[in-house]
Amino acid sequence: MCVDATSFVFKASICQERDEATKQTFENLNHEILPKFFKDKTEKIERKRMS
């Protein structure tokens, strides 16, 4: 049985790209979007703990 490693490498790179995109989305949410709704920083922290 022969296994082609290129598919594994391709899937790993896709996962890394997905993880980076998710990280960027959360950074964007925390720094740009949430401050528009929450003026108090402690309120943001409490909201994060609840979810």
mmCIF file as Biopython writes it, N, C-alpha, C and O atoms, coordinates in Angstrom:
data_model
#
loop_
_atom_site.group_PDB
_atom_site.id
_atom_site.type_symbol
_atom_site.label_atom_id
_atom_site.label_alt_id
_atom_site.label_comp_id
_atom_site.label_asym_id
_atom_site.label_entity_id
_atom_site.label_seq_id
_atom_site.pdbx_PDB_ins_code
_atom_site.Cartn_x
_atom_site.Cartn_y
_atom_site.Cartn_z
_atom_site.occupancy
_atom_site.B_iso_or_equiv
_atom_site.auth_seq_id
_atom_site.auth_asym_id
_atom_site.pdbx_PDB_model_num
ATOM 1   N N  . MET A ? 1  ? 0.842   -1.177 0.000  1.0 0.0 1  A 1 
ATOM 2   C CA . MET A ? 1  ? 0.000   0.000  0.000  1.0 0.0 1  A 1 
ATOM 3   C C  . MET A ? 1  ? 0.887   1.240  0.000  1.0 0.0 1  A 1 
ATOM 4   O O  . MET A ? 1  ? 1.792   1.366  0.825  1.0 0.0 1  A 1 
ATOM 5   N N  . CYS A ? 2  ? 0.628   2.131  -0.907 1.0 0.0 2  A 1 
ATOM 6   C CA . CYS A ? 2  ? 1.423   3.348  -1.046 1.0 0.0 2  A 1 
ATOM 7   C C  . CYS A ? 2  ? 0.572   4.548  -0.615 1.0 0.0 2  A 1 
ATOM 8   O O  . CYS A ? 2  ? -0.570  4.703  -1.048 1.0 0.0 2  A 1 
ATOM 9   N N  . VAL A ? 3  ? 1.139   5.374  0.229  1.0 0.0 3  A 1 
ATOM 10  C CA . VAL A ? 3  ? 0.425   6.554  0.714  1.0 0.0 3  A 1 
ATOM 11  C C  . VAL A ? 3  ? 1.100   7.788  0.147  1.0 0.0 3  A 1 
ATOM 12  O O  . VAL A ? 3  ? 2.317   7.943  0.240  1.0 0.0 3  A 1 
ATOM 13  N N  . ASP A ? 4  ? 0.310   8.651  -0.433 1.0 0.0 4  A 1 
ATOM 14  C CA . ASP A ? 4  ? 0.835   9.890  -0.992 1.0 0.0 4  A 1 
ATOM 15  C C  . ASP A ? 4  ? 0.816   10.962 0.097  1.0 0.0 4  A 1 
ATOM 16  O O  . ASP A ? 4  ? -0.248  11.319 0.603  1.0 0.0 4  A 1 
ATOM 17  N N  . ALA A ? 5  ? 1.975   11.465 0.450  1.0 0.0 5  A 1 
ATOM 18  C CA . ALA A ? 5  ? 2.087   12.428 1.549  1.0 0.0 5  A 1 
ATOM 19  C C  . ALA A ? 5  ? 1.661   13.833 1.145  1.0 0.0 5  A 1 
ATOM 20  O O  . ALA A ? 5  ? 1.440   14.674 2.017  1.0 0.0 5  A 1 
ATOM 21  N N  . THR A ? 6  ? 1.542   14.109 -0.140 1.0 0.0 6  A 1 
ATOM 22  C CA . THR A ? 6  ? 1.192   15.466 -0.557 1.0 0.0 6  A 1 
ATOM 23  C C  . THR A ? 6  ? -0.187  15.870 -0.065 1.0 0.0 6  A 1 
ATOM 24  O O  . THR A ? 6  ? -0.412  17.039 0.249  1.0 0.0 6  A 1 
ATOM 25  N N  . SER A ? 7  ? -1.107  14.928 0.008  1.0 0.0 7  A 1 
ATOM 26  C CA . SER A ? 7  ? -2.448  15.272 0.498  1.0 0.0 7  A 1 
ATOM 27  C C  . SER A ? 7  ? -2.403  15.654 1.972  1.0 0.0 7  A 1 
ATOM 28  O O  . SER A ? 7  ? -3.133  16.543 2.409  1.0 0.0 7  A 1 
ATOM 29  N N  . PHE A ? 8  ? -1.541  14.980 2.743  1.0 0.0 8  A 1 
ATOM 30  C CA . PHE A ? 8  ? -1.412  15.323 4.160  1.0 0.0 8  A 1 
ATOM 31  C C  . PHE A ? 8  ? -0.797  16.708 4.335  1.0 0.0 8  A 1 
ATOM 32  O O  . PHE A ? 8  ? -1.235  17.484 5.185  1.0 0.0 8  A 1 
ATOM 33  N N  . VAL A ? 9  ? 0.210   17.013 3.535  1.0 0.0 9  A 1 
ATOM 34  C CA . VAL A ? 9  ? 0.856   18.327 3.599  1.0 0.0 9  A 1 
ATOM 35  C C  . VAL A ? 9  ? -0.139  19.402 3.194  1.0 0.0 9  A 1 
ATOM 36  O O  . VAL A ? 9  ? -0.202  20.459 3.822  1.0 0.0 9  A 1 
ATOM 37  N N  . PHE A ? 10 ? -0.911  19.141 2.154  1.0 0.0 10 A 1 
ATOM 38  C CA . PHE A ? 10 ? -1.911  20.099 1.688  1.0 0.0 10 A 1 
ATOM 39  C C  . PHE A ? 10 ? -2.950  20.363 2.773  1.0 0.0 10 A 1 
ATOM 40  O O  . PHE A ? 10 ? -3.303  21.513 3.031  1.0 0.0 10 A 1 
ATOM 41  N N  . LYS A ? 11 ? -3.438  19.300 3.408  1.0 0.0 11 A 1 
ATOM 42  C CA . LYS A ? 11 ? -4.431  19.457 4.471  1.0 0.0 11 A 1 
ATOM 43  C C  . LYS A ? 11 ? -3.850  20.209 5.661  1.0 0.0 11 A 1 
ATOM 44  O O  . LYS A ? 11 ? -4.543  21.017 6.279  1.0 0.0 11 A 1 
ATOM 45  N N  . ALA A ? 12 ? -2.592  19.954 5.986  1.0 0.0 12 A 1 
ATOM 46  C CA . ALA A ? 12 ? -1.947  20.650 7.099  1.0 0.0 12 A 1 
ATOM 47  C C  . ALA A ? 12 ? -1.830  22.137 6.807  1.0 0.0 12 A 1 
ATOM 48  O O  . ALA A ? 12 ? -2.044  22.962 7.695  1.0 0.0 12 A 1 
ATOM 49  N N  . SER A ? 13 ? -1.492  22.488 5.571  1.0 0.0 13 A 1 
ATOM 50  C CA . SER A ? 13 ? -1.372  23.905 5.232  1.0 0.0 13 A 1 
ATOM 51  C C  . SER A ? 13 ? -2.738  24.581 5.248  1.0 0.0 13 A 1 
ATOM 52  O O  . SER A ? 13 ? -2.849  25.740 5.646  1.0 0.0 13 A 1 
ATOM 53  N N  . ILE A ? 14 ? -3.769  23.874 4.823  1.0 0.0 14 A 1 
ATOM 54  C CA . ILE A ? 14 ? -5.124  24.429 4.876  1.0 0.0 14 A 1 
ATOM 55  C C  . ILE A ? 14 ? -5.538  24.673 6.328  1.0 0.0 14 A 1 
ATOM 56  O O  . ILE A ? 14 ? -6.140  25.700 6.641  1.0 0.0 14 A 1 
ATOM 57  N N  . CYS A ? 15 ? -5.217  23.737 7.204  1.0 0.0 15 A 1 
ATOM 58  C CA . CYS A ? 15 ? -5.550  23.897 8.623  1.0 0.0 15 A 1 
ATOM 59  C C  . CYS A ? 15 ? -4.815  25.084 9.222  1.0 0.0 15 A 1 
ATOM 60  O O  . CYS A ? 15 ? -5.389  25.829 10.017 1.0 0.0 15 A 1 
ATOM 61  N N  . GLN A ? 16 ? -3.557  25.271 8.852  1.0 0.0 16 A 1 
ATOM 62  C CA . GLN A ? 16 ? -2.797  26.411 9.360  1.0 0.0 16 A 1 
ATOM 63  C C  . GLN A ? 16 ? -3.407  27.721 8.871  1.0 0.0 16 A 1 
ATOM 64  O O  . GLN A ? 16 ? -3.523  28.675 9.641  1.0 0.0 16 A 1 
ATOM 65  N N  . GLU A ? 17 ? -3.793  27.774 7.612  1.0 0.0 17 A 1 
ATOM 66  C CA . GLU A ? 17 ? -4.421  28.974 7.066  1.0 0.0 17 A 1 
ATOM 67  C C  . GLU A ? 17 ? -5.747  29.248 7.764  1.0 0.0 17 A 1 
ATOM 68  O O  . GLU A ? 17 ? -6.065  30.398 8.068  1.0 0.0 17 A 1 
ATOM 69  N N  . ARG A ? 18 ? -6.519  28.195 8.020  1.0 0.0 18 A 1 
ATOM 70  C CA . ARG A ? 18 ? -7.797  28.347 8.708  1.0 0.0 18 A 1 
ATOM 71  C C  . ARG A ? 18 ? -7.590  28.863 10.125 1.0 0.0 18 A 1 
ATOM 72  O O  . ARG A ? 18 ? -8.311  29.752 10.578 1.0 0.0 18 A 1 
ATOM 73  N N  . ASP A ? 19 ? -6.601  28.305 10.826 1.0 0.0 19 A 1 
ATOM 74  C CA . ASP A ? 19 ? -6.316  28.741 12.187 1.0 0.0 19 A 1 
ATOM 75  C C  . ASP A ? 19 ? -5.875  30.200 12.222 1.0 0.0 19 A 1 
ATOM 76  O O  . ASP A ? 19 ? -6.275  30.951 13.112 1.0 0.0 19 A 1 
ATOM 77  N N  . GLU A ? 20 ? -5.059  30.601 11.262 1.0 0.0 20 A 1 
ATOM 78  C CA . GLU A ? 20 ? -4.600  31.992 11.195 1.0 0.0 20 A 1 
ATOM 79  C C  . GLU A ? 20 ? -5.775  32.926 10.895 1.0 0.0 20 A 1 
ATOM 80  O O  . GLU A ? 20 ? -5.871  34.008 11.474 1.0 0.0 20 A 1 
ATOM 81  N N  . ALA A ? 21 ? -6.661  32.514 9.999  1.0 0.0 21 A 1 
ATOM 82  C CA . ALA A ? 21 ? -7.830  33.333 9.682  1.0 0.0 21 A 1 
ATOM 83  C C  . ALA A ? 21 ? -8.748  33.463 10.896 1.0 0.0 21 A 1 
ATOM 84  O O  . ALA A ? 21 ? -9.301  34.535 11.143 1.0 0.0 21 A 1 
ATOM 85  N N  . THR A ? 22 ? -8.910  32.386 11.647 1.0 0.0 22 A 1 
ATOM 86  C CA . THR A ? 22 ? -9.725  32.427 12.859 1.0 0.0 22 A 1 
ATOM 87  C C  . THR A ? 22 ? -9.106  33.362 13.885 1.0 0.0 22 A 1 
ATOM 88  O O  . THR A ? 22 ? -9.812  34.141 14.526 1.0 0.0 22 A 1 
ATOM 89  N N  . LYS A ? 23 ? -7.804  33.288 14.041 1.0 0.0 23 A 1 
ATOM 90  C CA . LYS A ? 23 ? -7.105  34.165 14.987 1.0 0.0 23 A 1 
ATOM 91  C C  . LYS A ? 23 ? -7.279  35.629 14.585 1.0 0.0 23 A 1 
ATOM 92  O O  . LYS A ? 23 ? -7.537  36.480 15.436 1.0 0.0 23 A 1 
ATOM 93  N N  . GLN A ? 24 ? -7.139  35.924 13.292 1.0 0.0 24 A 1 
ATOM 94  C CA . GLN A ? 24 ? -7.305  37.291 12.808 1.0 0.0 24 A 1 
ATOM 95  C C  . GLN A ? 24 ? -8.738  37.781 13.025 1.0 0.0 24 A 1 
ATOM 96  O O  . GLN A ? 24 ? -8.956  38.947 13.353 1.0 0.0 24 A 1 
ATOM 97  N N  . THR A ? 25 ? -9.699  36.899 12.844 1.0 0.0 25 A 1 
ATOM 98  C CA . THR A ? 25 ? -11.096 37.268 13.057 1.0 0.0 25 A 1 
ATOM 99  C C  . THR A ? 25 ? -11.340 37.650 14.508 1.0 0.0 25 A 1 
ATOM 100 O O  . THR A ? 25 ? -12.004 38.650 14.781 1.0 0.0 25 A 1 
ATOM 101 N N  . PHE A ? 26 ? -10.806 36.860 15.449 1.0 0.0 26 A 1 
ATOM 102 C CA . PHE A ? 26 ? -10.979 37.173 16.859 1.0 0.0 26 A 1 
ATOM 103 C C  . PHE A ? 26 ? -10.246 38.449 17.247 1.0 0.0 26 A 1 
ATOM 104 O O  . PHE A ? 26 ? -10.750 39.227 18.057 1.0 0.0 26 A 1 
ATOM 105 N N  . GLU A ? 27 ? -9.061  38.675 16.679 1.0 0.0 27 A 1 
ATOM 106 C CA . GLU A ? 27 ? -8.330  39.911 16.954 1.0 0.0 27 A 1 
ATOM 107 C C  . GLU A ? 27 ? -9.136  41.108 16.448 1.0 0.0 27 A 1 
ATOM 108 O O  . GLU A ? 27 ? -9.245  42.122 17.138 1.0 0.0 27 A 1 
ATOM 109 N N  . ASN A ? 28 ? -9.691  40.992 15.262 1.0 0.0 28 A 1 
ATOM 110 C CA . ASN A ? 28 ? -10.511 42.055 14.689 1.0 0.0 28 A 1 
ATOM 111 C C  . ASN A ? 28 ? -11.734 42.310 15.563 1.0 0.0 28 A 1 
ATOM 112 O O  . ASN A ? 28 ? -12.100 43.459 15.814 1.0 0.0 28 A 1 
ATOM 113 N N  . LEU A ? 29 ? -12.354 41.243 16.018 1.0 0.0 29 A 1 
ATOM 114 C CA . LEU A ? 29 ? -13.526 41.365 16.874 1.0 0.0 29 A 1 
ATOM 115 C C  . LEU A ? 29 ? -13.177 42.095 18.166 1.0 0.0 29 A 1 
ATOM 116 O O  . LEU A ? 29 ? -13.901 42.999 18.584 1.0 0.0 29 A 1 
ATOM 117 N N  . ASN A ? 30 ? -12.078 41.710 18.797 1.0 0.0 30 A 1 
ATOM 118 C CA . ASN A ? 30 ? -11.695 42.291 20.077 1.0 0.0 30 A 1 
ATOM 119 C C  . ASN A ? 30 ? -11.244 43.736 19.968 1.0 0.0 30 A 1 
ATOM 120 O O  . ASN A ? 30 ? -11.492 44.528 20.877 1.0 0.0 30 A 1 
ATOM 121 N N  . HIS A ? 31 ? -10.583 44.094 18.870 1.0 0.0 31 A 1 
ATOM 122 C CA . HIS A ? 31 ? -9.988  45.424 18.787 1.0 0.0 31 A 1 
ATOM 123 C C  . HIS A ? 31 ? -10.824 46.442 18.022 1.0 0.0 31 A 1 
ATOM 124 O O  . HIS A ? 31 ? -10.684 47.644 18.249 1.0 0.0 31 A 1 
ATOM 125 N N  . GLU A ? 32 ? -11.673 45.995 17.137 1.0 0.0 32 A 1 
ATOM 126 C CA . GLU A ? 32 ? -12.415 46.941 16.315 1.0 0.0 32 A 1 
ATOM 127 C C  . GLU A ? 32 ? -13.919 46.913 16.552 1.0 0.0 32 A 1 
ATOM 128 O O  . GLU A ? 32 ? -14.554 47.966 16.611 1.0 0.0 32 A 1 
ATOM 129 N N  . ILE A ? 33 ? -14.484 45.749 16.685 1.0 0.0 33 A 1 
ATOM 130 C CA . ILE A ? 33 ? -15.940 45.641 16.748 1.0 0.0 33 A 1 
ATOM 131 C C  . ILE A ? 33 ? -16.469 45.785 18.168 1.0 0.0 33 A 1 
ATOM 132 O O  . ILE A ? 33 ? -17.384 46.572 18.409 1.0 0.0 33 A 1 
ATOM 133 N N  . LEU A ? 34 ? -15.906 45.038 19.110 1.0 0.0 34 A 1 
ATOM 134 C CA . LEU A ? 34 ? -16.414 45.090 20.484 1.0 0.0 34 A 1 
ATOM 135 C C  . LEU A ? 34 ? -16.304 46.468 21.133 1.0 0.0 34 A 1 
ATOM 136 O O  . LEU A ? 34 ? -17.223 46.860 21.853 1.0 0.0 34 A 1 
ATOM 137 N N  . PRO A ? 35 ? -15.227 47.220 20.915 1.0 0.0 35 A 1 
ATOM 138 C CA . PRO A ? 35 ? -15.183 48.552 21.535 1.0 0.0 35 A 1 
ATOM 139 C C  . PRO A ? 35 ? -16.329 49.465 21.113 1.0 0.0 35 A 1 
ATOM 140 O O  . PRO A ? 35 ? -16.667 50.400 21.838 1.0 0.0 35 A 1 
ATOM 141 N N  . LYS A ? 36 ? -16.924 49.213 19.967 1.0 0.0 36 A 1 
ATOM 142 C CA . LYS A ? 36 ? -18.063 50.023 19.540 1.0 0.0 36 A 1 
ATOM 143 C C  . LYS A ? 36 ? -19.284 49.768 20.420 1.0 0.0 36 A 1 
ATOM 144 O O  . LYS A ? 36 ? -20.127 50.649 20.590 1.0 0.0 36 A 1 
ATOM 145 N N  . PHE A ? 37 ? -19.377 48.564 20.977 1.0 0.0 37 A 1 
ATOM 146 C CA . PHE A ? 37 ? -20.541 48.190 21.766 1.0 0.0 37 A 1 
ATOM 147 C C  . PHE A ? 37 ? -20.303 48.282 23.264 1.0 0.0 37 A 1 
ATOM 148 O O  . PHE A ? 37 ? -21.227 48.565 24.026 1.0 0.0 37 A 1 
ATOM 149 N N  . PHE A ? 38 ? -19.066 48.044 23.689 1.0 0.0 38 A 1 
ATOM 150 C CA . PHE A ? 38 ? -18.751 48.049 25.110 1.0 0.0 38 A 1 
ATOM 151 C C  . PHE A ? 38 ? -17.750 49.152 25.399 1.0 0.0 38 A 1 
ATOM 152 O O  . PHE A ? 38 ? -16.634 49.142 24.881 1.0 0.0 38 A 1 
ATOM 153 N N  . LYS A ? 39 ? -18.148 50.085 26.215 1.0 0.0 39 A 1 
ATOM 154 C CA . LYS A ? 39 ? -17.244 51.174 26.581 1.0 0.0 39 A 1 
ATOM 155 C C  . LYS A ? 39 ? -16.344 50.768 27.740 1.0 0.0 39 A 1 
ATOM 156 O O  . LYS A ? 39 ? -15.227 51.269 27.867 1.0 0.0 39 A 1 
ATOM 157 N N  . ASP A ? 40 ? -16.826 49.867 28.580 1.0 0.0 40 A 1 
ATOM 158 C CA . ASP A ? 40 ? -16.089 49.454 29.766 1.0 0.0 40 A 1 
ATOM 159 C C  . ASP A ? 40 ? -15.317 48.170 29.474 1.0 0.0 40 A 1 
ATOM 160 O O  . ASP A ? 40 ? -15.907 47.173 29.057 1.0 0.0 40 A 1 
ATOM 161 N N  . LYS A ? 41 ? -14.004 48.189 29.690 1.0 0.0 41 A 1 
ATOM 162 C CA . LYS A ? 41 ? -13.174 47.017 29.397 1.0 0.0 41 A 1 
ATOM 163 C C  . LYS A ? 41 ? -13.540 45.828 30.278 1.0 0.0 41 A 1 
ATOM 164 O O  . LYS A ? 41 ? -13.484 44.689 29.815 1.0 0.0 41 A 1 
ATOM 165 N N  . THR A ? 42 ? -13.912 46.063 31.530 1.0 0.0 42 A 1 
ATOM 166 C CA . THR A ? 42 ? -14.263 44.950 32.415 1.0 0.0 42 A 1 
ATOM 167 C C  . THR A ? 42 ? -15.529 44.258 31.934 1.0 0.0 42 A 1 
ATOM 168 O O  . THR A ? 42 ? -15.690 43.055 32.137 1.0 0.0 42 A 1 
ATOM 169 N N  . GLU A ? 43 ? -16.417 44.994 31.307 1.0 0.0 43 A 1 
ATOM 170 C CA . GLU A ? 43 ? -17.633 44.384 30.773 1.0 0.0 43 A 1 
ATOM 171 C C  . GLU A ? 43 ? -17.284 43.405 29.655 1.0 0.0 43 A 1 
ATOM 172 O O  . GLU A ? 43 ? -17.890 42.338 29.553 1.0 0.0 43 A 1 
ATOM 173 N N  . LYS A ? 44 ? -16.306 43.762 28.815 1.0 0.0 44 A 1 
ATOM 174 C CA . LYS A ? 44 ? -15.873 42.851 27.756 1.0 0.0 44 A 1 
ATOM 175 C C  . LYS A ? 44 ? -15.307 41.571 28.355 1.0 0.0 44 A 1 
ATOM 176 O O  . LYS A ? 44 ? -15.576 40.473 27.868 1.0 0.0 44 A 1 
ATOM 177 N N  . ILE A ? 45 ? -14.526 41.722 29.409 1.0 0.0 45 A 1 
ATOM 178 C CA . ILE A ? 45 ? -13.916 40.554 30.043 1.0 0.0 45 A 1 
ATOM 179 C C  . ILE A ? 45 ? -14.992 39.663 30.643 1.0 0.0 45 A 1 
ATOM 180 O O  . ILE A ? 45 ? -14.931 38.442 30.502 1.0 0.0 45 A 1 
ATOM 181 N N  . GLU A ? 46 ? -15.970 40.251 31.305 1.0 0.0 46 A 1 
ATOM 182 C CA . GLU A ? 46 ? -17.055 39.466 31.893 1.0 0.0 46 A 1 
ATOM 183 C C  . GLU A ? 46 ? -17.849 38.751 30.810 1.0 0.0 46 A 1 
ATOM 184 O O  . GLU A ? 46 ? -18.222 37.592 30.986 1.0 0.0 46 A 1 
ATOM 185 N N  . ARG A ? 47 ? -18.109 39.414 29.709 1.0 0.0 47 A 1 
ATOM 186 C CA . ARG A ? 47 ? -18.835 38.788 28.605 1.0 0.0 47 A 1 
ATOM 187 C C  . ARG A ? 47 ? -18.055 37.595 28.068 1.0 0.0 47 A 1 
ATOM 188 O O  . ARG A ? 47 ? -18.637 36.556 27.756 1.0 0.0 47 A 1 
ATOM 189 N N  . LYS A ? 48 ? -16.731 37.746 27.959 1.0 0.0 48 A 1 
ATOM 190 C CA . LYS A ? 48 ? -15.902 36.673 27.430 1.0 0.0 48 A 1 
ATOM 191 C C  . LYS A ? 48 ? -15.942 35.468 28.362 1.0 0.0 48 A 1 
ATOM 192 O O  . LYS A ? 48 ? -15.969 34.329 27.897 1.0 0.0 48 A 1 
ATOM 193 N N  . ARG A ? 49 ? -15.946 35.706 29.676 1.0 0.0 49 A 1 
ATOM 194 C CA . ARG A ? 49 ? -15.986 34.613 30.644 1.0 0.0 49 A 1 
ATOM 195 C C  . ARG A ? 49 ? -17.310 33.870 30.587 1.0 0.0 49 A 1 
ATOM 196 O O  . ARG A ? 49 ? -17.341 32.652 30.766 1.0 0.0 49 A 1 
ATOM 197 N N  . MET A ? 50 ? -18.396 34.577 30.341 1.0 0.0 50 A 1 
ATOM 198 C CA . MET A ? 50 ? -19.720 33.958 30.320 1.0 0.0 50 A 1 
ATOM 199 C C  . MET A ? 50 ? -19.896 33.029 29.124 1.0 0.0 50 A 1 
ATOM 200 O O  . MET A ? 50 ? -20.614 32.033 29.212 1.0 0.0 50 A 1 
ATOM 201 N N  . SER A ? 51 ? -19.254 33.344 28.022 1.0 0.0 51 A 1 
ATOM 202 C CA . SER A ? 51 ? -19.456 32.519 26.821 1.0 0.0 51 A 1 
ATOM 203 C C  . SER A ? 51 ? -18.521 31.350 26.754 1.0 0.0 51 A 1 
ATOM 204 O O  . SER A ? 51 ? -18.575 30.570 25.803 1.0 0.0 51 A 1 
#
